[in-house]
Amino acid sequence: MAATKLSARDLTLLALLTVFWGVNWPIMKIGVAELPPLYFRTICIAGGLVVIWCWARVMSVPMSVPAGAWPVVLKLAIPNVIAWHLLAIVAIKMLPSGRAAILGYTMPVWAVVIGLIAFNEKPLRRHWWGVLAALAGILLLLSSELTALTGSPLGTVLMLTAAAAWGYGTHLMRRYLTDMPIIALTFWMLAMTVVAMFAMSIVFEMPRWRMPGTIEWASIVYNMVLAVAFCHVVWAMLARKLPPAASGLSVMMIPVLGVFSGMWLLDERPFWQDYVALALILIALSSVFLTPKAAAPAP
């Protein structure tokens, strides 16, 4: 797996994605506090699709799916967005937002394991150190939440399964290439997710449907524009450019932001474990961003 150097534009997009997705964990928790989770997420993604479509039109991006590409789009959509969104939003209803974020971003660990088992990949040594540092930070944060976690076993299993599906999906994004622009591919994968999520919401949640309130609409609009439209397009682009271990580690700051923004928005209080975990995850990030300098060519 070759070292990857990020451009200034990539770093800027990655920073924005990290902030928007990190803060979104408590925002989603607020949104599903009283609304059915699948119903809430269906509205968010459907609205996000409108934003992505308008974005594509302004940029004159073709949105059609090439002949024969539908099976590939579906294969990419199932782990990357359908399984992730279905499982994660239900788990968020059961877990505190910070804990859900921590469990969700075990994805890089799953990506490395799946890469070894299913794709015979060999990550760079510095990626292994990064994974270990990130995993140590995650375990440290989890250590102070074990009592709560044992009280929500189903939520924990759902969130870890969502993370594993996403980890597998990062490999598929690099291996199944299509001629479609990233925006078009993202649009149709999310469209498939809306269909699946809406169908399940009809079956399991329809009697509890209602019009969202003011705060719930604020959560929905944030998700439509930033968490769904902007972040999904950026993530799909970066996931194709970077190895799974690198793309996973590069967003390991998201659960840290999820924890701390949850403390701010939901009135939680940090412990010493939170600060140590933050330092460990920053070390993990450095294993991706601080690439070794190439040796100077011989005269």
WOSULDA-V162872 format. One record per residue. RES is the residue in three letters. SS is DSSP state (A for helix, B for strand, O for the rest). OMEGA is omega in whole degrees, -180 to 180 (none if undefined). Layout:
RES|SS|OMEGA + RES|SS|OMEGA
This chain:
MET|O|-175 + ALA|O|176 + ALA|O|-178 + THR|O|178 + LYS|O|-179 + LEU|O|175 + SER|O|178 + ALA|A|178 + ARG|A|178 + ASP|A|-180 + LEU|A|179 + THR|A|178 + LEU|A|180 + LEU|A|178 + ALA|A|179 + LEU|A|178 + LEU|A|-179 + THR|A|-180 + VAL|A|-176 + PHE|A|179 + TRP|A|179 + GLY|A|-180 + VAL|A|-176 + ASN|A|-179 + TRP|A|176 + PRO|A|178 + ILE|A|176 + MET|A|179 + LYS|A|176 + ILE|A|-178 + GLY|A|-177 + VAL|O|-179 + ALA|O|-179 + GLU|O|177 + LEU|O|173 + PRO|O|-172 + PRO|A|-179 + LEU|A|177 + TYR|A|178 + PHE|A|-176 + ARG|A|177 + THR|A|179 + ILE|A|-179 + CYS|A|-176 + ILE|A|178 + ALA|A|177 + GLY|A|177 + GLY|A|178 + LEU|A|178 + VAL|A|180 + VAL|A|-180 + ILE|A|179 + TRP|A|179 + CYS|A|177 + TRP|A|-179 + ALA|A|180 + ARG|A|179 + VAL|A|-179 + MET|O|-180 + SER|O|179 + VAL|O|177 + PRO|O|-174 + MET|O|-179 + SER|O|177 + VAL|O|-179 + PRO|O|178 + ALA|O|179 + GLY|O|-177 + ALA|O|-177 + TRP|A|178 + PRO|A|179 + VAL|A|179 + VAL|A|179 + LEU|A|-180 + LYS|A|177 + LEU|A|-175 + ALA|A|-173 + ILE|A|-180 + PRO|A|-172 + ASN|A|-176 + VAL|A|-176 + ILE|A|-180 + ALA|A|-178 + TRP|A|-175 + HIS|A|-179 + LEU|A|-176 + LEU|A|-174 + ALA|A|-176 + ILE|A|175 + VAL|A|179 + ALA|A|180 + ILE|A|177 + LYS|A|-175 + MET|A|-172 + LEU|O|168 + PRO|O|-173 + SER|A|-180 + GLY|A|179 + ARG|A|178 + ALA|A|179 + ALA|A|-180 + ILE|A|-179 + LEU|A|-180 + GLY|A|-177 + TYR|O|159 + THR|O|-179 + MET|A|-179 + PRO|A|178 + VAL|A|177 + TRP|A|-179 + ALA|A|180 + VAL|A|-179 + VAL|A|179 + ILE|A|178 + GLY|A|179 + LEU|A|-173 + ILE|A|-171 + ALA|A|-172 + PHE|A|176 + ASN|O|179 + GLU|O|178 + LYS|O|-179 + PRO|O|175 + LEU|O|-179 + ARG|A|-178 + ARG|A|175 + HIS|A|177 + TRP|A|178 + TRP|A|178 + GLY|A|177 + VAL|A|-180 + LEU|A|179 + ALA|A|179 + ALA|A|180 + LEU|A|177 + ALA|A|178 + GLY|A|179 + ILE|A|-180 + LEU|A|179 + LEU|A|177 + LEU|A|179 + LEU|A|-176 + SER|A|180 + SER|O|-177 + GLU|O|-173 + LEU|A|-180 + THR|A|179 + ALA|A|-179 + LEU|A|179 + THR|A|176 + GLY|O|180 + SER|O|-175 + PRO|A|-179 + LEU|A|178 + GLY|A|179 + THR|A|180 + VAL|A|180 + LEU|A|-178 + MET|A|178 + LEU|A|177 + THR|A|176 + ALA|A|179 + ALA|A|179 + ALA|A|178 + ALA|A|179 + TRP|A|177 + GLY|A|176 + TYR|A|-179 + GLY|A|179 + THR|A|176 + HIS|A|-179 + LEU|A|-179 + MET|A|-180 + ARG|A|-173 + ARG|A|-179 + TYR|O|-178 + LEU|O|174 + THR|O|177 + ASP|O|-177 + MET|O|171 + PRO|O|-178 + ILE|A|-179 + ILE|A|180 + ALA|A|179 + LEU|A|179 + THR|A|-180 + PHE|A|-175 + TRP|A|175 + MET|A|178 + LEU|A|177 + ALA|A|176 + MET|A|179 + THR|A|179 + VAL|A|180 + VAL|A|-179 + ALA|A|-177 + MET|A|179 + PHE|A|179 + ALA|A|-180 + MET|A|178 + SER|A|177 + ILE|A|-177 + VAL|A|-170 + PHE|A|-170 + GLU|A|-168 + MET|A|179 + PRO|A|-178 + ARG|A|177 + TRP|O|174 + ARG|O|177 + MET|O|179 + PRO|O|175 + GLY|O|-175 + THR|A|-179 + ILE|A|178 + GLU|A|176 + TRP|A|177 + ALA|A|177 + SER|A|-180 + ILE|A|-179 + VAL|A|176 + TYR|A|-180 + ASN|A|-179 + MET|A|-170 + VAL|A|-172 + LEU|A|-173 + ALA|A|-179 + VAL|A|-173 + ALA|A|-175 + PHE|A|-172 + CYS|A|-179 + HIS|A|178 + VAL|A|180 + VAL|A|-179 + TRP|A|180 + ALA|A|179 + MET|A|-178 + LEU|A|-179 + ALA|A|179 + ARG|A|-176 + LYS|A|-174 + LEU|O|171 + PRO|O|-179 + PRO|A|-180 + ALA|A|-178 + ALA|A|-179 + SER|A|177 + GLY|A|-179 + LEU|A|-176 + SER|O|177 + VAL|O|179 + MET|O|175 + MET|A|-176 + ILE|A|178 + PRO|A|177 + VAL|A|176 + LEU|A|177 + GLY|A|179 + VAL|A|-174 + PHE|A|176 + SER|A|174 + GLY|A|176 + MET|A|-179 + TRP|A|-175 + LEU|A|-176 + LEU|O|174 + ASP|O|172 + GLU|O|-176 + ARG|O|-180 + PRO|O|174 + PHE|O|-179 + TRP|A|179 + GLN|A|-179 + ASP|A|-178 + TYR|A|178 + VAL|A|179 + ALA|A|178 + LEU|A|179 + ALA|A|180 + LEU|A|-178 + ILE|A|174 + LEU|A|175 + ILE|A|178 + ALA|A|178 + LEU|A|-178 + SER|A|179 + SER|A|178 + VAL|A|-173 + PHE|A|-176 + LEU|O|-179 + THR|O|179 + PRO|O|178 + LYS|O|179 + ALA|O|179 + ALA|O|-180 + ALA|O|-179 + PRO|O|180 + ALA|O|-180 + PRO|O|none
